[in-house]
Amino acid sequence: MGTLDNIAETLGKIIPGMQDTDILNYKGRVKIEHHKNGSLLIYPGDKVKSLYFIKKGMVRAYYFSDEKNMEKTVYIRMENYFFGDYCSLILNSSARLYYGCEEDCILYKFNFDDVKEYLRQNSGLMKFSLHYTLFLLGEHLSRNEDFIFLNPEERYLKYAKENPEIMKRIPEKHIASLLGVAPASLSRIKRRLYPKN
């Protein structure tokens, strides 16, 4: 099975109404990449030209400052999600975050310019693109509002309910960082919620 056949089979299961031909007719640059746990895919300062789809594994986007001795998780993606440094891709700016594999990963790597050109020619995938853009916007707005309206315990409960698989597979320190609390604070929250564990 070729790269495009593999991609068509995977995406066809998760994109409503997508036909195999939507992918098989794609003439842009795409390849399958295998990365080990701990591999870094994007560094701050990179001019990002690629959009990724996760076939297997988990990827974390984060900010790190050695000077401030600080690391902040921005988001976590797992199988059947796209990811990329969207600010860099859309604004043609330099990346500001690290993107690293939290598990061994199999990724589909698409050239973003080729994707944009193909979307102009394919109304079905353009609809999916709009749907996914709105998903990203909604996710961003919801997270901002969570920091305004919810306390740390409520943020933890909401994230755990919405992302049970991530909770099982990602180290607790990264979950704490994503929720804007120190690891010790998250441990106290969990002890309060689950005193017998």
C-alpha positions in Angstrom: 0.0 0.0 0.0 1.4 3.4 -1.0 1.6 6.5 1.1 -1.6 8.1 -0.3 -3.5 4.8 0.0 -2.5 4.6 3.6 -3.5 8.2 4.2 -6.8 7.8 2.4 -7.7 4.8 4.4 -7.0 6.6 7.7 -8.5 10.0 6.9 -11.6 8.4 5.3 -12.5 7.0 8.7 -12.5 10.3 10.5 -13.5 13.0 7.9 -17.2 12.9 7.2 -18.0 12.6 3.5 -14.4 12.3 2.4 -13.8 10.0 -0.6 -10.7 8.0 -1.2 -10.2 10.0 -4.4 -10.0 13.2 -2.4 -6.6 12.0 -1.2 -5.6 9.7 -4.1 -5.9 12.7 -6.5 -3.6 14.8 -4.3 -0.4 15.6 -6.2 1.3 17.5 -3.4 4.3 16.6 -1.3 3.5 14.2 1.5 5.5 11.5 3.3 5.2 9.1 6.2 7.6 9.8 9.0 8.5 7.6 12.0 9.8 9.4 15.1 11.0 8.1 18.5 9.6 9.3 21.9 11.4 12.5 22.8 12.1 13.6 19.2 11.6 17.3 18.5 9.8 18.1 15.3 9.7 21.9 15.4 11.9 24.4 17.2 11.4 28.0 18.1 12.8 30.1 15.2 11.8 27.5 12.5 10.0 28.7 9.4 7.4 26.0 9.4 6.3 24.7 5.9 4.6 21.5 6.9 1.3 20.3 8.4 1.2 17.0 10.2 -1.4 14.3 10.8 -0.9 11.8 13.6 -1.4 8.2 12.6 0.1 6.9 15.8 1.4 8.5 19.0 1.2 11.8 20.8 2.7 15.2 20.2 3.0 18.1 22.7 3.5 21.8 21.9 5.2 23.7 24.6 7.1 26.9 25.5 10.5 26.5 27.3 12.7 29.1 28.7 16.1 28.1 30.3 16.6 31.6 31.6 13.2 31.6 33.5 13.5 27.9 34.3 10.0 27.5 32.9 8.1 25.1 30.7 4.5 25.6 29.7 2.4 23.0 27.7 0.2 24.8 25.2 -1.6 21.7 23.7 -1.4 18.0 23.3 -2.5 16.1 20.2 -3.0 12.3 19.7 -4.0 10.0 16.9 -6.3 11.2 14.2 -5.5 14.9 14.8 -3.7 17.4 12.6 -1.1 19.7 14.1 1.4 22.3 13.1 2.6 25.7 14.2 -0.4 27.5 12.8 0.9 31.0 13.5 4.1 30.2 11.5 2.1 28.6 8.7 -0.6 31.3 8.4 1.4 34.4 9.2 4.7 33.2 7.6 6.4 34.0 10.9 8.9 32.0 12.9 7.7 29.3 15.3 7.8 30.2 19.0 7.1 26.8 20.4 8.7 23.4 20.6 6.7 20.4 19.2 7.9 17.1 20.5 6.9 13.4 20.4 5.6 12.2 23.8 5.5 8.6 22.4 6.9 6.9 19.4 5.0 8.5 16.5 4.0 7.8 12.9 3.2 11.0 11.2 1.9 12.1 7.8 3.8 15.2 6.8 2.1 17.5 4.2 3.7 20.5 2.4 1.4 23.3 3.5 1.5 25.3 0.2 0.5 22.2 -1.7 -2.4 21.6 0.8 -3.6 25.1 0.3 -3.5 24.8 -3.5 -5.4 21.5 -3.4 -8.1 22.8 -1.0 -8.9 25.5 -3.6 -9.7 22.7 -6.1 -11.6 20.4 -3.8 -14.9 21.7 -2.3 -15.3 18.6 0.0 -11.9 19.0 1.7 -12.4 22.8 1.8 -15.5 22.2 3.9 -13.5 20.0 6.2 -10.8 22.6 6.4 -13.4 25.2 7.5 -14.8 22.7 10.0 -11.4 22.1 11.5 -10.5 25.8 11.6 -13.7 26.4 13.6 -12.8 23.5 15.9 -9.4 25.1 16.6 -10.9 28.5 17.2 -13.6 27.0 19.5 -10.9 25.1 21.4 -8.8 28.2 21.8 -11.7 30.4 23.0 -13.0 27.7 25.4 -9.5 27.3 27.0 -9.3 31.1 27.5 -12.7 31.2 29.1 -11.8 28.2 31.3 -8.9 30.2 32.8 -11.4 33.1 33.5 -14.4 31.2 34.8 -13.0 27.9 36.3 -10.8 27.4 39.3 -7.9 24.8 38.9 -9.9 21.9 40.2 -12.8 22.6 37.8 -10.3 22.9 34.9 -8.8 19.6 35.9 -12.2 17.9 36.1 -13.3 19.3 32.7 -10.0 18.4 31.0 -10.1 14.8 32.4 -13.6 14.3 31.3 -13.0 15.6 27.8 -9.6 13.9 27.3 -9.5 10.6 29.2 -7.0 9.0 26.8 -4.5 11.8 27.1 -4.8 11.6 30.9 -3.7 8.0 30.8 -0.7 8.5 28.5 0.9 11.9 29.3 3.0 12.6 32.4 1.1 14.4 35.1 3.6 17.3 35.1 2.6 18.2 31.5 -1.1 18.0 32.4 -0.4 20.4 35.3 1.4 22.8 33.0 -1.4 22.7 30.5 -3.9 23.5 33.3 -1.8 26.4 34.6 -0.9 24.8 38.0 2.2 23.5 39.6 2.6 19.7 39.7 2.3 19.8 43.6 -0.9 21.7 43.3 -2.4 19.1 40.9 -1.4 16.3 43.3 -3.3 18.1 46.1 -6.3 18.5 43.8 -6.3 14.8 43.0 -5.9 13.8 46.7 -8.8 16.0 47.5 -11.0 14.5 44.7 -9.8 10.9 45.1 -8.8 10.5 48.8 -8.6 6.7 48.7 -6.3 6.6 45.6 
